[in-house]
Amino acid sequence: MRNLLLRLIVNAAALAATAALLPGVSVRDNEIWTLLVIAFVFGLVNAVLKPVFLILSCPLIILTLGLFVVVVNGLMLLITDALAGGRFTVDGLGWAILGGLVVGAISGILERVFDLDEKDREKRKRDDSFIIFPKKKD
């Protein structure tokens, strides 16, 4: 439950930062509840629709050597725009693709800082791989 809430907050922060950085992506009002609702919708879209889009676009992903995944991420932002009820707007596919890159970069950095990546955490438990932010042992 803790990880779910932290991921929701990380997504909200990434979407808010993207709206602040890109003129083609905007949030109606920067209240925390609005950002959390948008982050929740974005999380649902990524959990439910993104796997379907990735499977259906598999030939294009292979043909473009994986670059089409960036377009799929942009489409997820456009779908979030359509489902957010006017709280979140994206001004076209170009801004959506750029926004997807920014959201992915920011949320990836924040997930790493807050240690939310389960696969990476399990790998570090198994072996003594290089750790950027080591935890202090008391």
C-alpha positions in Angstrom: 0.0 0.0 0.0 2.9 2.3 0.8 4.5 1.7 -2.6 1.2 2.4 -4.3 0.8 5.8 -2.6 4.4 6.7 -3.3 4.0 5.8 -7.0 0.8 7.9 -7.1 2.7 10.9 -5.6 5.7 10.3 -8.0 3.4 10.2 -11.0 1.6 13.4 -9.8 4.9 15.2 -9.3 6.1 14.0 -12.8 2.9 15.2 -14.5 3.1 18.5 -12.7 6.7 19.0 -13.7 5.9 18.1 -17.3 3.0 20.6 -17.3 5.4 23.3 -15.9 8.2 22.5 -18.4 6.2 22.0 -21.7 3.8 24.7 -23.0 1.7 22.1 -24.9 0.9 20.2 -21.7 -1.2 21.8 -19.0 -3.0 21.1 -15.8 -6.2 23.1 -15.1 -5.2 24.1 -11.5 -2.1 22.9 -9.7 -4.0 21.7 -6.6 -2.7 18.5 -5.1 -6.1 16.7 -5.4 -6.3 17.5 -9.1 -2.8 16.2 -9.7 -3.5 13.0 -7.7 -6.7 12.4 -9.7 -4.7 12.9 -13.0 -2.0 10.6 -11.7 -4.6 8.0 -10.8 -6.1 8.1 -14.2 -2.7 8.0 -15.8 -1.8 5.0 -13.7 -5.0 3.2 -14.7 -4.4 3.9 -18.4 -0.8 2.6 -18.1 -1.9 -0.5 -16.2 -4.8 -1.5 -18.4 -4.4 0.0 -21.9 -0.6 0.2 -22.3 0.0 -3.6 -22.4 -2.8 -4.0 -25.1 -1.2 -1.2 -27.2 2.2 -2.7 -26.8 1.0 -6.1 -28.0 -1.0 -4.7 -30.9 1.9 -2.5 -32.0 4.6 -5.2 -31.6 5.4 -5.4 -35.3 5.9 -1.6 -35.4 8.1 -1.7 -32.3 10.3 -4.4 -33.8 10.4 -2.5 -37.2 11.5 0.7 -35.5 13.9 -1.1 -33.1 11.8 0.0 -30.1 11.3 3.6 -30.9 7.6 3.2 -31.4 7.3 2.7 -27.6 7.8 6.4 -27.3 4.7 7.0 -29.5 2.7 4.5 -27.3 3.7 6.5 -24.2 2.5 9.7 -25.9 -0.8 8.0 -26.8 -1.2 7.1 -23.1 -0.9 10.8 -22.3 -3.5 11.6 -24.9 -5.9 9.0 -23.5 -5.3 10.4 -20.0 -6.2 13.8 -21.5 -9.5 12.4 -22.8 -10.4 10.7 -19.6 -9.3 13.4 -17.1 -12.4 15.5 -17.6 -10.7 18.8 -18.6 -8.3 18.7 -15.7 -5.3 17.8 -17.9 -4.8 18.9 -21.5 -2.3 17.9 -24.2 -2.2 20.0 -27.4 -1.5 17.2 -29.9 0.5 14.1 -30.6 3.9 15.9 -30.8 3.4 17.4 -27.3 2.2 14.1 -26.0 5.3 12.2 -27.3 7.6 14.9 -25.8 5.5 14.9 -22.6 5.8 11.1 -22.4 9.5 11.3 -22.6 9.6 14.0 -19.8 7.2 12.1 -17.5 9.2 8.9 -18.0 12.5 10.6 -17.2 11.2 12.4 -14.1 9.3 9.5 -12.7 12.2 7.1 -13.4 14.5 9.4 -11.4 12.1 9.8 -8.6 11.4 6.1 -8.4 15.1 5.5 -8.2 15.5 8.1 -5.4 12.6 6.7 -3.4 13.7 3.1 -4.1 10.4 2.0 -5.7 11.8 -0.4 -8.3 11.1 -3.9 -6.9 13.2 -5.7 -9.5 16.2 -3.6 -8.8 15.7 -3.9 -5.1 15.5 -7.7 -5.3 18.7 -7.8 -7.5 20.6 -5.8 -4.9 19.4 -8.2 -2.2 20.7 -11.2 -4.2 24.1 -9.8 -5.1 26.4 -7.0 -4.0 26.0 -4.9 -7.1 27.0 -1.3 -7.3 24.6 0.9 -5.4 24.5 4.7 -6.1 22.6 5.6 -2.9 23.7 3.1 -0.2 21.6 2.9 2.9 23.4 3.4 6.2 23.4 0.5 8.5 22.7 1.4 12.1 
